[in-house]
């Protein structure tokens, strides 16, 4: 990659990053009321994205059932239970990840 190509790549990444950060503020000024559609998107998208992440996480295990499916199920159940108990997303994700990694690496799976 030439120096010009490197410069243009970094410049385009910087412009895209700044544009995605500032575009909402330019589009919806603080004094204007946020459109109802945007508010609805803000309510609906987080659960939809988490649902897609769950499907993505389990898709490979569901196609070829093996011990990884059991391990993923145990870790997923632990994640849900910890989250329901403590209402702390970081803790539940951390515990679920640790449980899965321990099961995969130390049980011969």
Beta strands, then each sheet from edge to edge (+ up, - down):
end
